[in-house]
Amino acid sequence: MSRALVLVAVLGAALALVAAGCGGDDEPQVPAATQWAGDLCTAVNSWRNSIATTAADLTADPSREGLEEAVDEARDTTETLIETVRGLGSPGTESGEEAQDTVSTLADDLESSIETIEGAVEDISGVQGIVEAVSTVSAAVADISAELSSSLDELGGLQDVDDELRESFADAEACNGVVPGS
């Protein structure tokens, strides 16, 4: 074999090793439970931020169109939260099944609130209808917020018996101030 072919083969092998990461990973691996906690808290934070923006938009445009846009945004952001929560599964800790049950119940409750939000804008007529719809949507969003708080409190209580879950919420940056005790 010629020297050039050997050099090409060695260079190719070296590039393959570099591309494969040489079998190591410089980034530390995040434990599954911490990833679970971070994903949950990120979803909750995203929902809260989106709802705050939606409320500000509705305040700026309290018309029927503004209400319909706000309802669409509230529904979409809540559906995203539901999808995320349903997709979390169990954090894989001692109280993982209880945590999964808590977030599954939350998702069920949120779906009910979406139905209330959507029903609020059906067949609106006149200024009084807009006022009533805004009131209904505001109450539904407040219910969602209360459901979130209740579920997060429940998860906070699980931390008292599950050290790994407590560490997961503490280690996930997105959870700072989201889950009590984290």
Helices and strands as residue ranges (DSSP letters): H 3-19, G 21-23, H 32-60, H 64-87, H 96-120, H 126-158, H 163-171, G 173-175
